[in-house]
Amino acid sequence: MARFPWARGWVAALSDPDEPDWQRPRPTSHELVRDVWLAAAVAAASVLSLALIESYTSFSSDQPWWLGYLVSVLIAVPLAFRRRYPVAGVLAATAVFVWAYYVAPHVNIQLFFQIASFASLYSMVAWARSRQLVTLMVVAIAVFTVGWLMIDWTITNSYAELLDDIEETSGPFSPAVGIMGYSVIMNVVYFGGAVIMGRASWRRALDRRRLREQAWRIAQQSEQLANRAVVEERLRIARELHDVVAHHVSAIGIQAGAARTVMTKNPEAAAAALTTVEASSRQAVTEMRELLGVLRAEDGSVLPSQSRTPEPGLSELDDLVASHAKHGLAVTFNTSLEQPDDLTQLPGSLQLTVYRCLQEALANVTRHSTAREATAVVRTGSTTVDAEEPRTEAWVELEVTDHGQSKPGTEGSGFGLKGITERARLYNGVTEIGPRTPGPGWRVRVRIPRPLTRATQEVTP
């Protein structure tokens, strides 16, 4: 607003208080083509309208007959570039309007001539990029219109000639008051309506841009929150794995100490202890690699650890089910095991993963479903995955189902279900999460590969 500091209040009225200098984007090629077609349509309608008027009304004029038709076409020409050059368009339309008033006054009264003038002023307010210039033009046109009417009423005395042709009236006002009042009302309606509608169009364009930016920011924030949730879930998984790895390291220390003590007295016992040390160390290294993998954030930095209590295992699933019953969710829990001791043979980290997946699946039912009952099943099994060279893969599967519907107004962020997927992916597992088919209800199924137990190896062909 530095160019016109005196007009700050008026500029604010035609712009936006928060973004007074925002510039509307230039029209697209498609919009420019539409403007050309609009100008052609208005010109054709204006010429046709004038021809119809002259066919039933007589006008005496010293000007050639074709001048009125030329003016009817010229008033529509600025509409062809009304969005590309809105200020130039309104100046051209105003000049044609004033010229037509004196050379072909009967043209000014026809509808499409008035529409073309209205559209030019509207387009300037709606599309001009500088709101300071728009304000200056609006004020200038308003002052010019008032001054022109005053001069026409007084100095040129054209209204006096019109009054001389009026013989008798039946209205409550005098002819002079009627003509002047009607002129004022029509100019105020046309001028004010064009300015108000143009400002509304400019504001709608600004609001659309704000909505696009807001949608973009929301999408960016959602992505950041989702990434942060994954990182936090990985950190939590890493802390849980830490307990399991610490268990192996402790076992290694105990067995190594025992081997050192009996090494000279009982070599066989020492060899057995060292075998246990070897197995525990291999498993500890494997889980430590997993730990380092999930501890690293996407930018390569290592997240800090936090103190925590010992994590639960599959032996505490009954307690987990009972805790949800206290919150009004009756859970039917079953197991379907290939071997009776399959669950106890699972590594501690894998037990913890199954526990956390069940915990989050049941919490999802409690928070977002109308269901008051749910069913949870833990299965184990093995599958032959290669027909030519038979290879058996064992797996543990968790499935949680319900028959409820989504609670209105409880849409969550989805981070909990993403956490389930992230946990399963850590062990090369797969998940199926979504509505039941046929419904109603929701289903969460997680299948994770597990180490083959000796009993499974013996019964697998």
N, C-alpha and C positions, 0 to 999 in steps of 0.2 A: 504493500500500500504506500510505498515511499513516493510513488509518482504523483499520487493525489491524496495527500494527508488530510485535506479538508473534507474529503468524502468518505471517511472511514465508517461513519454510521450508516450511510446509504449503501456502501459496498457490503457491509455485513448483512443488510436486509436482502440483498440479491445473491449472497453466497452462503457460507457455513461458518459459524463462529470458531469451530475447531480447526477447519482447514480453509481459510478464506482465499488462499492462493492456489487451490487445487485446479488443475486444468483438465478439462474433459478430453479423453482420447479423440484423436481425429477420426472422422467417419471412415468406414471400410469402403472398398470398391463397390460392394453390393449396395450399400446405402447411397453412394453417389449416383449409381445407375438408377435407383428408385427415384431420386430427386429429379433426374432428367425426365423420367416418365411422368412424374407429378406435374412438372412445369408444362409439358406438352398437353396433358389432360386439362389443366386449368386454362391454358390458352385456348384450346378448342372449345371448352364449355363457355368461356367468356365471349368468344366470337359468336357462337350460336345464340347465347342469351341476348347479346346486343342486336343480332338480326331479328330475333323474335320481338324484342321491345320496339324496334323501329318499324315493325310490320303493323303494329296497332296504335302507335303513338307518333305524333308529328312534332319534329324539332326543327326550328328555324336556326340556321347557322351559316356563316360566311365561309366556313372551312370546308374542304373537300370531303366527300362522303366516306372515303377510305381512311380518313384520319382517325375516326373513332375505332375502327377495327385494328389499326396499327397500335393505338394506345392499349387496346384490350390484350394484344399479344405481348407488348413490351412489359406490362405489369407482371406477367407470369415468368418472364425470363429470369429474374433474380432467384426464383425458386429452384432453378437448375443447379445453382451453387450455394444454396441456402445454408448447408452444413459445412461446406469447404471454406467459404468466405462469407460468414454471416453478417459482419459489419458492413462490408461493401454491398451486400445484397439489400440490407435495409435502407442504405443511403440511396441506392438506385431505385428501389421501390417508392421511397418518399418523393424523389424527384419526379418520377413518372406520375405519381398521384397528384402532385401540385400542378404539373403541366397540364394534365388531363382536365383538371378542374376549370381551367380557363379556355382551353381549346375545344374540349368535348365534354361539357358538363353533364350531359345525359349519360355518359359512360360511368361516371362515378357512382351512380345510384344502383347499378346492377350488381347482383349478389356476388358473382365470382370475382369481380374487380375488388370488392371489399374483402373477400376471402384471401386473395393474393396479398393484399396489404397486411392483413392480420397475420398470415403465415410468415411473412418476412420478419416482422417484429418479434414474433414468437421464436423463430429460429435463432435470431441474434441473442436473445436472452438465454436460450437453452444451450447454444453451441459455442458462443464466443469464448475463447480460452482465457482472456483477461477479464476478471470481474470488475476491475477498476474502469476499464474501457466500456464495459457494459453499463455500468452506473452512469458514466459520463454521457453515453449515447441516450440512455433513457431520459435523463434530466434534460438534455438538449432537445430531444424530440418533443417532450412535454411542453417545454418553454416555447418551442417553435409553433406547436399546434395552438396553444393559447394565444400567442401573439398574432398568428395568422387569422384566427377567428375574430379577435378584437379589431384588427385592421379591416377585415372583410365586412364587419358590422358597422364600422364607423367611417373610415376614410374612403374605401371604395364604394360603400353604400350599395352593394349588390343586393342586400336583403330588402332595401327600400324598393328596388325594382320588382322584387318578388311580391312584396306586399301590395304594390299597385295593381297586380293582376288578380288579387283576391277580392271578390265582391262581397261575399257574405259568409259567415261562419256560424256554427252552432255549438262550439265548445265553450267551456267556462273561462278560458283565457283569451286575451287579445291575440291577434295574429302574430304580432312581434314577439310576445312572450312565448307563444307556442313554437315558433320557428327556432328561436334561440335556445329554449329549454330542451327541445328535441335534439338539436345539434350537440348540446353539451352532454346529454345523457348518452347518445350514441358514441361520441368520442371517448367518454370515460369508460363505457362498457368495452368497446373494442380495444382501446389502448391498455386499460387496466387488466382486461382478460388475457391479452397476449402476454403481458409481463408476468402475471401470476402463473399462467400455464407454462411459460418458458422456464421460470424459476423452479417449478415443480418437476419439470423434465430434467433439469440440471441436477437437482437434489436426488432424484431417483437414480441417475447415473452414478452419483457419488455413493449412494447407499449400496448399489450393486457392487461397486469396487470394494467397499468396506466389507461386504459379506464374503466376497471372494478371498480377500486377505484374511478375514477371520477364519474361514473354512481352512485355508492353507495353514494358518497358525495352529488351529486345533489338530489338524492332521500331523503336523510336525511334533506337537506336544504329545499326542497320543503315541507316536512312534518312539519318542524319547522315553515316555513312561513304560512302554512295552519293553524297550531295550533294557531299561533300568530294572524292571521286574525280573527279566531273564537273568541279568547279572546278579541280582540279589538272591535269586533262587539257586544259581550256580554256587554262590558263596555259601549258602546254607547247606547245599549238598556237600561241598568241600569240607565244611566243619564236621558234618556227620561222618564223612569218610575218615576224618582225622582220628576219631575214636577207634574205628576198626583197625586202622594202620597202627595206632599206638598199642592195641592189643597184640598184634603180631610181633612188634618190636619187643614188647615185654616178654612174650613167650620165647623169642630168640635168646634174650638175655638169660632167662631161667635155664633153658636147655643147654646153652653154651656153658654156663657155670656148672651144671650137672655133669656134662661131658668132661670138663677139665678135672672135676673131682674124681671121677671113676676111670679116667683114661688109662692109668697104669694098673689098676686093680681088676677092672672088668671091661676089656676092650669092646666086647659085644654091646654092652649097655651104652658105652660111649659112642659107638657107631650108630646105634638107634637114635640117640639124642641128637647127633649131628645130622642124621637124616631128617629129623623133625625141624632142625634149624634151617636146613636147605629148603624144605617145602615152605616153611613160614616166611623165609626171606624172599623166595620167589613171589609168593602171593602179596607180600608187603610191597615189593617193588612195583608189581602190576597196579596195585591200588594207589600207590604214591604217584604213579604217572597219571592216573585218572584225576587224582587230587590236584596236581599241578595244572592239568588241562583245564579244569573248571575254575581254578582260582584266577586264571588270567582273564582280564577283561578284554573287550574287543580292541582297545588301543594298545594292548600288550602290557599294561601295568598290572601289578599284583595287588589284590585287594587285601586290606588288613583283616586279621582274625579277631574274634571276640570270644570272651569266656562264655561257657555254656554248660548245661547239665548233661549227664549221660543220656543218649538217645534211645528210644524204645525199639523193640523188635517184634517179630510175629507172635511171640508168646504173650504180648499185651493187646492183641486184637480184640479179645473179649472185653477188656476194660474200655477200649475205644468205642465199641458198639454200645456198651452200657452208658457211656457218657452222653451219647446222642439221644438215648432213650429219655434222659432227664430233660432234654429240650423238646420233647414231644415227637420225636422221630423213632418209630419202632423199626428196628433193623433185624432182619432175619439173616443170620450169618451161617454159611455152610462151607465145607471144604470137599474137594474131589481130588484125591491124591493118587498118583501112580504108585508110589511106595509110601508106607505109613510114616516114615521119617524124612520125607522129602523136605518139609519146611524147616526142620531142625538142621538139615544138612546144608541149607543155603548159607552163603557167606553173609557176614553181619551187615555189610553195606547193602546187599541186595534185599535182605530182610527189612532194613530201614526204608528202602525205596518203596517196597510194597506197602509198608505201613503208612508212609506219607501219602501215597497215591490214594489209599482207602480213606485216610483222614480228610483229604481235600475233596474227594468225590462226595462223601457224606455231608461235608460242610456246604458244598454247592447245592445239594438237595434241600438242606435246612434253610439256606438263605434265599434261594431263587425259585423253589417249587412249592406248589400247594399240596404235594404228597405228604401224607402222615406215616407212610410205610415205605420201606426200601428193602431190597434184597442184595446181599453181597456174597459173592462166591470167590474162593481162591482155589485154583486148579493147578495141577502139575501134570506134565505129560512129556512125550518125546515123539519126534517125527523124523522119518527117513527122508532126507532132502535130495539125494542123488541116486537115481535108479541104476546107473552103470557102475559106479563105485559107491556102494551104500555107505552113507554117513549119517549118523544119528545126531540130532540136535534136541536137547532137552529144554523145556521152557516152564516158566511159572506164569500164570495168568490170573488177573484180577478183573472181575466184572461187577459193576454196581448198576442196578436198574431201579426205576420207580414208575408209578403210573400217574404222576401229577402233571400239572400245567404250570406255565410260567406265571409267577406272581406279578401283577401290574405294578410298574414303578420300581422294580427291583433289578433292572438291568445292571449287571456288573461290568467290570473292566475286562474280564476274561483272563486276568493274570493267573488265577488259580488253576484253570484248565491248561494254560500255557506251561505252568510249573509241572503239571503231570506229564505233559508231552516232553518237557526238557529232561525230567528224571528218566523217563523211559529211553530217550535218545542217548543218554549217557551210557547205557548198557546195550546199545544197538537194538532196543525194543521198539515196538510199534503201538500206536494208540488208535482207538476208534471212539470218537466222542461226538454225540449229537442226538437228535430226537429218535425215538424208537419207531420202527416200521414193522407192523402197523402200530400206531400210537394208541392212546396218548402216553407220554412219559419220556424219560431221558435215559441214556445209556452211556456208561463209561467203561471201556474195555482196554486193558493194558496187558500186553504179552511181552515178556522179557526172557531172553535166553538165560539158562542157568547151567552150572557145571553138572556133568553127568556123574551120578553117584555109582558106586560099585554095584549096587543091586540093579540099577537101571542098565548098566553095561552087560550084566549077566543075562538079563531077560530079553535084551534087544537082539534080534536075529542078525 
